[in-house]
């Protein structure tokens, strides 16, 4: 066919495509032209993932990006994932091999290790002294049973990094979580984009389908790339777990609390005020807490706590607690009210059972007396 005949054919194809799109009410970014039809057919003939991306571009009607930009997108995505993987490995190694902040071990006892019963008794009399490490535990520290050591500013023992997360590596662990969540979000976004492109090509759409349009056609993705769909579902589950861990770590940073203190705050006297309510002497406000967390020079918690105790002895109660402390105080009040309501309900139920039991015993006694009479 001559060039003139080919031109007429492409013009007719473009005309029919525009009529079909108009009849279906599809709002494009411009009418299909002879050039856009030629470009789309050319890239479809080449095949491969880059052809699918280029088809999305040209079927918008006017070429949203230059083709060299579309061709570089897979390379950019690869280097983004590779870079995030390398940085993630670096943060992981830092969290694993940095010293968590172990308290130095004291000299061994002359009579050998204590038996468990005596050690528990002595521990109850002097909670600040660790009879396993034979050393004095600083404030906010805790003995880790899995590591067998006391850790300063103990957060939790993480099986993923294989060590404790404490004063020495809390920042590295939070950086690891941030990097991990970012890499998972990038991978999740790329997987969703790939599924949208597959459905666009299979259904011959003109624009990328939205989420509600993608969900009914996930079987197309399963038939075309089952591995991609499997990894996408797996990434969603992992991303949700990472988001939960990251949210807890960020909340602890903003509230000046470790995970251990957050869960067991009722057990620690330094986190209670004179009325037995939760009060965090280390909470300086979310912004100051974050600055103190990421700064190299960490605060001296003994000095902070001693100033707080001095103010309490002098009757200088804080006029307004920081936001995180107020939220946890309200939570503890609501929890205490719920527990009190449950206890009262249980007591009323027991009283009702005792009353019914006494009535039943009295009725049985009357019946026996009538029989004897």
C-alpha positions as CSV (number, residue, x, y, z in Angstrom):
1,X,0.0,0.0,0.0
2,X,1.1,3.5,-0.8
3,X,1.8,6.1,1.9
4,X,-1.4,7.9,1.0
5,X,-3.4,4.7,1.4
6,X,-1.8,4.0,4.8
7,X,-2.5,7.6,5.9
8,X,-6.2,7.2,5.0
9,X,-6.4,3.9,6.9
10,X,-4.8,5.4,10.0
11,X,-7.1,8.4,9.8
12,X,-10.1,6.1,9.5
13,X,-8.9,4.1,12.5
14,X,-8.4,7.3,14.6
15,X,-11.9,8.5,13.5
16,X,-13.6,5.2,14.6
17,X,-11.6,5.1,17.9
18,X,-12.8,8.7,18.7
19,X,-16.4,7.7,17.8
20,X,-16.2,4.6,20.0
21,X,-14.7,6.5,22.9
22,X,-17.3,9.2,22.6
23,X,-20.1,6.7,22.5
24,X,-18.8,5.1,25.7
25,X,-18.5,8.5,27.4
26,X,-14.7,8.1,28.0
27,X,-13.1,11.5,28.6
28,X,-9.6,11.4,27.2
29,X,-6.9,14.1,27.2
30,X,-7.3,14.8,23.5
31,X,-8.6,13.2,20.3
32,X,-6.8,10.3,18.7
33,X,-4.8,11.4,15.6
34,X,-3.0,9.6,12.8
35,X,0.3,10.1,14.6
36,X,-0.9,8.7,17.9
37,X,-2.3,5.6,16.2
38,X,0.9,5.0,14.3
39,X,2.9,5.4,17.5
40,X,0.7,3.1,19.5
41,X,0.8,0.3,16.9
42,X,4.5,0.7,16.6
43,X,5.1,0.2,20.4
44,X,2.6,-2.6,20.6
45,X,4.4,-4.4,17.9
46,X,7.6,-4.3,19.9
47,X,6.1,-5.9,23.0
48,X,7.5,-6.0,26.5
49,X,6.8,-3.9,29.6
50,X,8.1,-0.7,28.0
51,X,5.7,-1.1,25.1
52,X,2.8,-1.2,27.6
53,X,4.0,2.0,29.3
54,X,4.4,3.7,26.0
55,X,0.9,2.6,24.9
56,X,-0.6,4.2,28.0
57,X,1.3,7.3,27.1
58,X,0.3,7.6,23.4
59,X,-3.3,6.5,23.9
60,X,-3.9,9.6,26.0
61,X,-4.0,11.3,22.6
62,X,-1.0,13.7,22.6
63,X,1.9,12.1,24.4
64,X,2.0,13.0,28.1
65,X,5.8,12.5,28.3
66,X,8.6,12.2,25.8
67,X,9.3,8.6,24.9
68,X,12.8,8.7,26.4
69,X,11.3,9.5,29.8
70,X,8.9,6.5,29.5
71,X,11.8,4.3,28.5
72,X,13.8,5.5,31.6
73,X,11.0,4.8,34.1
74,X,11.8,1.1,34.5
75,X,15.5,1.9,35.1
76,X,14.6,4.6,37.6
77,X,12.4,2.1,39.5
78,X,15.1,-0.5,39.5
79,X,17.7,1.8,40.9
80,X,15.2,3.1,43.5
81,X,14.5,-0.4,44.7
82,X,18.2,-1.4,44.6
83,X,19.2,1.8,46.5
84,X,16.5,1.3,49.1
85,X,17.5,-2.3,49.6
86,X,21.2,-1.4,50.1
87,X,20.3,1.4,52.6
88,X,17.8,-1.0,54.3
89,X,20.6,-3.5,54.7
90,X,22.9,-0.8,56.2
91,X,20.2,0.3,58.7
92,X,19.6,-3.4,59.6
93,X,23.3,-4.0,60.3
94,X,23.5,-0.9,62.4
95,X,20.5,-2.1,64.5
96,X,22.0,-5.5,64.9
97,X,25.6,-4.7,65.7
98,X,25.4,-1.5,67.7
99,X,25.8,-1.8,71.4
100,X,22.2,-1.6,72.8
101,X,23.5,0.0,76.0
102,X,24.3,-3.0,78.2
103,X,25.0,-2.2,81.9
104,X,28.5,-3.3,82.8
105,X,28.5,-6.6,84.8
106,X,29.6,-6.5,88.4
107,X,32.0,-8.8,90.1
108,X,30.7,-12.3,90.7
109,X,29.4,-13.2,94.1
110,X,31.9,-15.0,96.4
111,X,29.4,-17.7,97.3
112,X,28.3,-18.3,93.7
113,X,25.0,-17.5,92.0
114,X,22.0,-17.2,94.2
115,X,19.2,-19.7,94.1
116,X,16.0,-18.4,92.4
117,X,13.9,-18.1,95.6
118,X,16.5,-16.0,97.4
119,X,17.2,-13.9,94.3
120,X,13.5,-13.1,94.0
121,X,13.2,-12.2,97.7
122,X,16.2,-9.8,97.5
123,X,15.0,-8.4,94.2
124,X,11.7,-7.5,95.8
125,X,13.5,-5.7,98.7
126,X,15.8,-3.8,96.4
127,X,14.3,-3.5,92.8
128,X,17.1,-1.2,91.6
129,X,19.8,-3.9,92.1
130,X,20.1,-6.7,89.6
131,X,21.2,-9.9,91.4
132,X,21.8,-11.6,88.0
133,X,24.2,-9.0,86.6
134,X,25.3,-8.1,90.1
135,X,25.0,-4.4,89.2
136,X,22.9,-1.4,89.9
137,X,20.3,-0.7,87.3
138,X,19.9,2.9,86.2
139,X,16.4,4.4,85.9
140,X,14.4,3.3,82.8
141,X,16.6,0.2,82.5
142,X,15.5,-3.5,82.6
143,X,17.0,-6.9,82.7
144,X,16.5,-8.9,79.4
145,X,16.0,-12.6,80.1
146,X,16.9,-13.5,76.5
147,X,20.2,-11.6,76.4
148,X,20.9,-12.1,80.1
149,X,22.0,-8.5,80.6
150,X,20.5,-5.3,81.9
151,X,20.0,-2.6,79.2
152,X,19.8,1.2,79.7
153,X,16.6,2.7,78.5
154,X,15.3,-0.7,77.6
155,X,12.7,-0.7,74.8
156,X,12.1,-4.4,73.8
157,X,14.0,-7.5,72.6
158,X,13.6,-7.8,68.9
159,X,13.9,-11.3,67.3
160,X,14.3,-9.7,63.9
161,X,17.6,-8.0,64.7
162,X,18.5,-10.7,67.3
163,X,19.3,-8.3,70.1
164,X,17.8,-5.8,72.5
165,X,16.6,-2.4,71.3
166,X,17.7,0.1,74.0
167,X,19.5,3.3,74.5
168,X,22.4,2.5,72.2
169,X,20.4,1.4,69.1
170,X,16.9,2.8,69.4
171,X,17.6,5.5,66.7
172,X,19.1,2.9,64.4
173,X,16.1,0.6,64.9
174,X,13.6,3.4,64.1
175,X,15.7,4.3,61.0
176,X,15.5,0.7,60.0
177,X,11.7,0.7,60.4
178,X,11.3,3.9,58.4
179,X,13.5,2.6,55.6
180,X,11.7,-0.8,55.5
181,X,8.3,0.9,55.4
182,X,9.4,3.2,52.6
183,X,10.8,0.3,50.5
184,X,7.6,-1.7,51.1
185,X,5.5,1.3,50.0
186,X,7.5,1.8,46.9
187,X,7.2,-1.9,46.0
188,X,3.5,-1.8,46.7
189,X,3.0,1.2,44.6
190,X,4.9,-0.3,41.7
191,X,2.9,-3.5,42.0
192,X,-0.4,-1.7,41.9
193,X,0.8,0.4,38.9
194,X,1.8,-2.8,37.1
195,X,-1.7,-4.4,37.7
196,X,-3.4,-1.3,36.4
197,X,-1.3,-1.4,33.2
198,X,-2.1,-5.1,32.7
199,X,-5.8,-4.4,33.1
200,X,-5.6,-1.4,30.8
201,X,-4.0,-3.5,28.0
202,X,-6.4,-6.4,28.5
203,X,-9.6,-4.3,28.5
204,X,-8.3,-1.9,25.8
205,X,-9.0,1.1,28.0
206,X,-7.8,4.6,27.2
207,X,-6.9,5.8,30.8
208,X,-5.5,4.0,33.8
209,X,-8.3,2.3,35.8
210,X,-8.9,3.3,39.3
211,X,-8.9,1.0,42.3
212,X,-12.6,0.3,42.1
213,X,-12.2,-0.6,38.4
214,X,-9.1,-2.8,39.1
215,X,-10.6,-5.0,41.9
216,X,-13.3,-6.8,39.7
217,X,-10.6,-7.7,37.1
218,X,-7.9,-9.2,39.4
219,X,-8.3,-12.5,37.6
220,X,-6.7,-11.0,34.6
221,X,-3.7,-10.1,36.6
222,X,-3.6,-13.7,38.1
223,X,-3.6,-15.2,34.6
224,X,-1.0,-12.8,33.2
225,X,1.4,-12.6,36.2
226,X,0.4,-14.8,39.2
227,X,3.8,-14.2,40.8
228,X,3.3,-10.4,40.8
229,X,-0.2,-10.8,42.4
230,X,1.2,-13.2,45.1
231,X,4.0,-10.8,46.0
232,X,1.6,-7.9,46.0
233,X,-0.7,-9.7,48.5
234,X,2.3,-10.7,50.6
235,X,3.7,-7.1,50.6
236,X,0.3,-5.8,51.8
237,X,0.4,-8.0,54.8
238,X,4.0,-7.2,55.6
239,X,3.4,-3.5,55.1
240,X,0.5,-3.6,57.6
241,X,2.7,-5.2,60.2
242,X,5.6,-2.8,59.6
243,X,3.1,0.1,59.8
244,X,1.9,-1.1,63.2
245,X,5.5,-1.4,64.6
246,X,6.5,2.0,63.1
247,X,3.4,3.7,64.5
248,X,4.2,2.3,68.0
249,X,7.8,3.4,67.7
250,X,6.9,6.9,66.5
251,X,4.3,7.3,69.3
252,X,6.9,6.2,71.9
253,X,9.4,8.8,70.5
254,X,6.8,11.6,70.6
255,X,5.7,10.6,74.1
256,X,9.2,10.0,75.6
257,X,8.3,6.4,76.4
258,X,9.9,3.1,75.6
259,X,7.8,0.2,74.5
260,X,8.4,-1.5,77.9
261,X,7.3,1.6,79.8
262,X,4.3,2.0,77.5
263,X,3.0,-1.4,78.3
264,X,4.0,-1.7,82.0
265,X,3.7,2.0,83.0
266,X,1.5,1.0,86.0
267,X,4.3,-0.9,87.5
268,X,6.9,1.9,87.6
269,X,6.8,4.3,90.4
270,X,8.6,7.0,88.5
271,X,5.7,7.1,86.0
272,X,3.1,7.8,88.8
273,X,2.2,11.1,90.5
274,X,1.2,11.5,94.1
275,X,-2.4,10.4,93.4
276,X,-1.3,7.2,91.6
277,X,-2.1,8.5,88.1
278,X,0.2,8.3,85.1
279,X,2.6,11.2,84.9
280,X,5.7,11.1,82.7
281,X,8.5,13.3,84.1
282,X,10.5,12.8,80.9
283,X,7.8,14.2,78.6
284,X,8.9,17.6,77.4
285,X,6.4,17.9,74.5
286,X,6.4,16.0,71.2
287,X,8.9,18.4,69.4
288,X,11.4,18.5,72.3
289,X,11.1,14.7,72.8
290,X,11.9,14.1,69.1
291,X,14.9,16.5,69.3
292,X,16.2,14.7,72.4
293,X,15.7,11.3,70.8
294,X,17.7,12.1,67.6
295,X,20.4,14.2,69.2
296,X,23.7,12.7,70.0
297,X,23.8,14.0,73.6
298,X,21.0,12.2,75.4
299,X,19.4,13.7,78.5
300,X,20.5,12.6,82.0
301,X,17.3,10.9,83.1
302,X,18.4,11.0,86.8
303,X,18.6,14.7,86.7
304,X,15.3,15.1,85.0
305,X,13.6,12.8,87.5
306,X,15.2,14.4,90.5
307,X,14.0,17.8,89.4
308,X,10.5,16.4,89.0
309,X,10.6,14.8,92.4
310,X,11.8,18.1,94.0
311,X,8.9,20.0,92.3
312,X,6.4,17.4,93.6
313,X,7.7,17.7,97.2
314,X,7.4,21.4,97.0
315,X,3.8,21.1,95.8
316,X,4.5,22.4,92.3
317,X,2.2,20.2,90.3
318,X,2.3,20.8,86.5
319,X,-0.5,23.1,85.4
320,X,-0.8,21.3,82.1
321,X,0.7,18.0,81.0
322,X,2.0,17.5,77.5
323,X,-0.4,16.1,74.9
324,X,0.9,12.5,75.0
325,X,0.7,12.4,78.8
326,X,-2.9,13.8,78.7
327,X,-3.9,11.2,76.2
328,X,-2.5,8.3,78.3
329,X,-3.9,9.7,81.5
330,X,-7.4,9.7,79.9
331,X,-6.8,6.2,78.6
332,X,-5.8,5.0,82.1
333,X,-8.9,6.7,83.7
334,X,-11.2,5.1,81.1
335,X,-9.6,1.7,81.7
336,X,-9.8,2.1,85.5
337,X,-13.5,3.0,85.2
338,X,-14.2,0.0,83.0
339,X,-12.4,-2.3,85.4
340,X,-14.3,-0.8,88.3
341,X,-17.6,-1.3,86.5
342,X,-16.7,-4.9,85.7
343,X,-15.7,-5.5,89.4
344,X,-19.0,-4.0,90.6
345,X,-21.0,-6.1,88.1
346,X,-19.2,-9.2,89.2
347,X,-19.9,-8.3,92.9
348,X,-23.6,-7.8,92.2
349,X,-23.8,-11.1,90.3
350,X,-22.2,-12.9,93.3
351,X,-24.6,-11.2,95.7
352,X,-27.5,-12.2,93.5
353,X,-26.3,-15.8,93.4
354,X,-25.8,-15.9,97.2
355,X,-29.3,-14.5,97.7
356,X,-30.8,-17.1,95.4
357,X,-28.8,-19.8,97.1
358,X,-30.0,-18.7,100.5
359,X,-33.6,-18.6,99.3
360,X,-33.3,-22.0,97.8
361,X,-31.8,-23.4,101.0
362,X,-34.6,-21.8,103.1
363,X,-37.3,-23.3,100.8
364,X,-35.7,-26.7,101.0
365,X,-35.7,-26.4,104.8
366,X,-39.3,-25.5,104.9
367,X,-40.2,-28.4,102.7
368,X,-38.3,-30.8,104.9
369,X,-40.0,-29.5,108.0
370,X,-43.4,-29.9,106.4
371,X,-42.6,-33.5,105.5
372,X,-41.5,-34.3,109.0
373,X,-44.6,-32.7,110.4
